[in-house]
Amino acid sequence: MASNVNPTVRRRRLGQELRRLRELKGMTAEEVAERLLVSQSKISRLENGRRSISQRDVRDLCGVYEVEDQRIVDSLMEMARDSRQQGWWHTFGDIPYSVYIGLETDAESLRVYEPQLVTGLLQTRAYAEALVQGALPETSTAEIEKRVQVRMRRQERITSGTNPLRLWVVLDEAALRRVVGSRLVMREQLEHLIEMSQLPHVTVQVLPFEVGAHPGLNGQYAILEFTDAADSSVVYLEGVTSDLYLEKAQDVQKYAVMYEHLRAQSLNVEQSRQFIANRAKDFAD
């Protein structure tokens, strides 16, 4: 597999194309499932890209949809083959948010709202270790180290000299005041945050307490956007036992509008840096 083939993104593209073929045929997922003697949930999982798709699945679906153009069939077969390959994150074993990592790895830009903590792509190692230990108290030392290693690897998209991820982060003031690890860890984390915010492709804004009620009160979310027009934007909502991915245009638009309100209510870039610097000084004192 070529190093630039992302299996998660290939699954999404393949699933979208299979859904398009089904809709052109005028069939429901239930009707397709009945024809293939499989569950309706399997058809849904194939179309939403949350599971790998075998070439046999593609062959059977193309048969149901009466796809006669062999070039289309061959293209779908190739995408199915690529979708079963492994991304770099699979070398770390079972990771609960591997689907998100796959999307983040291929994204062109990422907009994040974080109400409680510093976003993962801008965390120091010490902050990440303390955060995982506190959030998952029954996790083994080995598992904590694995999660931290994955987080550090994800950050390579930010520091990459070629095609770095465009990152826009809105942090609630609570994320800057909550002591994760120790006051020293927090001081170093906030100083790192200021340093990273000076990169041309990274923007950090602080949403102060004095704003009061705002559109982000329901919690953290991220909006991922991609270079290829075939890849629709995705809203990611992180959960405790499962995550939610929203891809419908109206859902993405609603969260995008909410994000614009958050940006407008936040301190501007320079004010945010000064605010963070003041909090870092508080921890130093």
C-alpha positions in Angstrom: 0.0 0.0 0.0 1.3 3.5 -0.8 2.1 5.5 2.3 -0.4 8.2 1.5 -3.4 5.8 1.3 -5.6 6.4 4.4 -7.8 3.3 5.0 -10.3 5.3 7.1 -10.8 7.9 4.3 -11.0 5.2 1.6 -13.8 3.5 3.6 -15.7 6.7 3.8 -15.3 7.4 0.1 -16.3 3.8 -0.8 -19.3 3.9 1.5 -20.5 7.2 0.0 -20.2 5.8 -3.5 -22.1 2.6 -2.5 -24.8 4.7 -1.0 -25.0 6.8 -4.1 -25.4 3.6 -6.3 -28.1 2.3 -4.0 -30.1 5.6 -4.1 -29.7 5.7 -7.9 -31.2 2.2 -8.0 -34.1 3.5 -5.8 -33.6 0.8 -3.2 -33.6 1.1 0.6 -31.0 -0.4 2.8 -33.6 -2.9 4.1 -34.3 -4.1 0.5 -30.6 -4.5 -0.2 -30.1 -6.5 3.0 -33.0 -8.8 2.1 -31.5 -9.4 -1.4 -28.1 -10.3 0.1 -29.4 -12.2 3.1 -27.5 -9.9 5.5 -28.7 -7.6 8.3 -29.7 -4.0 7.5 -27.2 -2.8 10.1 -24.4 -4.3 8.0 -25.4 -2.3 4.9 -25.6 0.9 7.1 -22.1 0.2 8.5 -20.7 -0.4 5.1 -22.2 2.9 3.8 -21.1 5.0 6.8 -17.5 3.8 6.5 -17.2 2.6 10.1 -16.0 -0.9 9.1 -13.8 -2.3 6.4 -15.4 -3.5 3.2 -14.4 -6.7 1.5 -14.1 -7.0 -2.3 -16.8 -9.7 -2.1 -19.1 -7.2 -0.5 -18.4 -4.8 -3.3 -19.0 -7.5 -5.9 -22.3 -8.5 -4.4 -23.5 -4.9 -4.1 -22.5 -4.0 -7.6 -24.5 -7.1 -8.7 -27.6 -5.9 -6.9 -27.2 -2.4 -8.2 -26.7 -3.7 -11.8 -23.5 -1.8 -12.3 -22.4 -2.6 -15.9 -19.4 -0.3 -16.3 -16.4 -2.5 -15.4 -14.3 0.6 -14.8 -16.6 1.6 -11.9 -16.5 -1.9 -10.5 -12.7 -2.1 -10.7 -12.3 1.3 -9.0 -14.6 0.2 -6.2 -12.7 -3.0 -5.9 -9.4 -1.1 -5.5 -10.9 1.2 -2.9 -12.1 -1.9 -1.0 -8.6 -3.4 -1.1 -7.0 -0.2 0.2 -9.7 0.2 2.9 -8.5 -3.0 4.5 -5.0 -1.9 4.9 -3.7 -0.5 8.2 -2.8 3.1 9.1 0.1 4.0 11.3 -2.1 4.0 14.4 -2.9 0.3 14.1 0.7 -0.5 15.1 -0.3 0.6 18.6 -3.0 -2.1 18.9 -6.6 -1.5 19.8 -7.3 2.2 20.1 -10.9 3.2 20.9 -10.9 6.4 18.8 -9.0 5.0 15.8 -11.7 6.1 13.3 -11.2 9.7 14.4 -7.4 9.4 14.1 -7.8 8.2 10.6 -10.0 11.2 9.7 -7.7 13.6 11.5 -4.6 12.2 9.7 -6.2 13.1 6.3 -7.9 16.3 7.3 -6.9 19.6 5.8 -8.3 21.7 8.6 -9.6 21.1 12.1 -11.8 23.4 14.2 -12.0 22.4 17.9 -14.0 23.8 20.9 -12.6 22.5 24.3 -14.5 23.5 27.4 -12.5 21.6 30.0 -8.9 20.8 28.8 -6.2 21.7 26.4 -6.9 20.0 23.1 -4.8 16.9 22.4 -2.8 18.2 19.5 -1.4 21.0 21.7 -0.7 19.0 24.8 2.8 18.5 26.4 3.8 15.0 27.2 3.6 15.7 31.0 0.1 17.2 30.7 -1.1 14.3 28.5 0.2 11.7 31.0 -1.4 13.5 34.0 -4.7 13.9 32.0 -5.0 10.2 31.0 -4.1 9.1 34.6 -6.8 11.3 36.0 -9.5 10.6 33.5 -8.9 6.9 33.4 -7.8 6.0 37.0 -8.0 2.2 36.5 -5.9 2.2 33.3 -2.6 0.3 33.4 0.8 2.1 33.1 1.3 0.4 29.8 -2.0 1.6 28.4 -1.4 5.1 29.6 2.0 5.2 27.8 0.4 3.8 24.6 -2.3 6.5 24.6 0.3 9.2 25.2 2.6 7.9 22.4 -0.4 8.0 20.0 -1.2 11.5 21.1 2.4 12.6 20.5 2.4 10.9 17.1 -0.8 12.7 16.1 0.9 16.0 16.8 3.3 15.5 13.9 0.5 16.9 11.7 1.0 20.2 13.4 4.8 20.3 13.2 5.0 18.8 9.7 7.1 20.9 7.3 4.9 19.8 4.4 1.1 20.1 4.4 0.6 20.8 8.1 -2.9 20.6 9.6 -4.7 24.0 9.8 -5.8 24.1 13.4 -8.2 26.5 15.0 -8.9 26.0 18.7 -11.3 27.8 21.1 -10.5 27.1 24.7 -12.8 27.8 27.6 -11.1 29.6 30.4 -11.8 26.6 32.6 -9.2 24.6 30.5 -6.5 27.1 31.5 -7.3 27.2 35.2 -7.9 23.5 35.9 -4.7 22.1 37.4 -3.8 18.9 35.5 -0.8 17.2 37.0 0.7 20.1 39.0 1.2 23.8 38.8 4.6 23.2 37.1 3.0 21.0 34.5 0.3 23.6 33.9 2.9 26.4 33.6 4.9 24.4 31.0 1.6 23.5 29.2 0.5 27.1 28.9 3.9 28.3 27.8 3.8 25.5 25.1 0.3 26.7 24.1 1.6 30.2 23.5 4.5 28.9 21.5 2.3 26.7 19.3 -0.2 29.5 18.8 2.6 31.5 17.0 2.7 29.0 14.2 1.1 30.5 11.0 -1.3 27.5 10.7 -2.4 27.4 14.4 -4.9 29.8 15.9 -5.8 29.7 19.6 -8.6 31.8 21.2 -9.8 31.9 24.8 -13.4 32.1 25.7 -13.5 33.9 29.1 -15.9 33.2 31.9 -17.3 36.7 31.7 -19.0 35.8 28.3 -21.6 33.9 30.3 -23.9 31.6 28.3 -22.7 30.7 24.9 -23.4 28.1 22.1 -20.7 25.7 23.3 -22.3 24.9 26.7 -23.4 21.5 25.4 -19.7 20.4 25.3 -16.7 19.6 23.2 -16.8 19.1 19.5 -14.5 19.2 16.4 -15.2 20.0 12.8 -12.9 18.2 10.3 -12.6 19.4 6.7 -10.8 17.7 3.8 -9.0 18.8 0.6 -10.9 16.4 -1.7 -14.3 17.7 -2.5 -15.5 14.0 -2.5 -14.9 13.9 1.3 -17.7 15.7 3.2 -16.9 17.6 6.4 -17.4 15.7 9.7 -18.5 16.9 13.1 -16.9 14.7 15.8 -18.5 14.4 19.3 -16.4 12.4 21.8 -18.2 10.1 24.2 -17.2 7.9 27.1 -18.0 4.5 25.6 -18.7 5.5 22.0 -18.2 8.5 19.7 -20.6 10.3 17.3 -19.8 11.4 13.8 -22.2 13.8 12.0 -21.9 14.1 8.2 -25.2 15.4 7.1 -24.8 18.9 5.5 -27.4 20.5 7.8 -25.7 19.1 10.9 -22.3 20.2 9.9 -23.6 23.7 9.0 -25.3 24.0 12.4 -22.1 23.3 14.2 -20.1 25.5 11.9 -22.4 28.5 12.7 -22.1 27.7 16.4 -18.3 27.8 16.0 -18.4 31.2 14.4 -20.4 32.5 17.4 -17.8 31.0 19.7 -14.9 32.6 17.8 -16.7 36.0 17.8 -17.3 35.9 21.6 -13.7 34.8 22.3 -10.8 37.1 22.9 -8.8 37.9 19.8 -5.5 36.1 19.1 -3.2 38.7 20.9 -5.6 39.1 23.8 -5.8 35.3 24.1 -1.9 35.0 24.2 -1.8 37.6 26.9 -4.5 35.9 28.9 -2.7 32.5 28.7 0.6 34.2 29.7 -1.1 35.7 32.7 -2.4 32.3 33.8 1.1 30.8 33.3 2.5 33.5 35.5 -0.1 32.6 38.2 1.1 29.0 38.2 4.7 30.2 38.3 4.0 32.3 41.4 
